[in-house]
């Protein structure tokens, strides 16, 4: 899967493969009442996005490499 990046779900630490061309937004949730995580919104996912463990900086690094 050369066009996908591999991220980690916060729910069960399973892999989530996302096509970077379909990402519409990224934002981080601080660790106040929940585990610190990033929401990755895609144009193909209509419920707010995937909640993943990787930071925005890590995701951008994966996209650009």
CORVEN-V695353 format. One record per backbone hydrogen bond with DSSP energy under -0.5 kcal/mol. CO is the residue of the C=O (numbers start at 0). NH is the residue of the N-H. Records with the same first field share a line. If there is no record, write none. Layout:
CO: NH / NH
This chain:
0: 3
2: 19
4: 6 / 17
6: 15
7: 52
8: 12
13: 8
15: 6 / 17
17: 4 / 19
18: 21
19: 22
21: 42
24: 40
26: 38
27: 29
28: 36
29: 31
36: 28
37: 39 / 51
38: 26 / 40
39: 49
40: 23 / 24
41: 44
49: 39 / 51
50: 9
51: 37
54: 58
55: 59
56: 60
57: 61
58: 62
59: 63
60: 64
61: 64
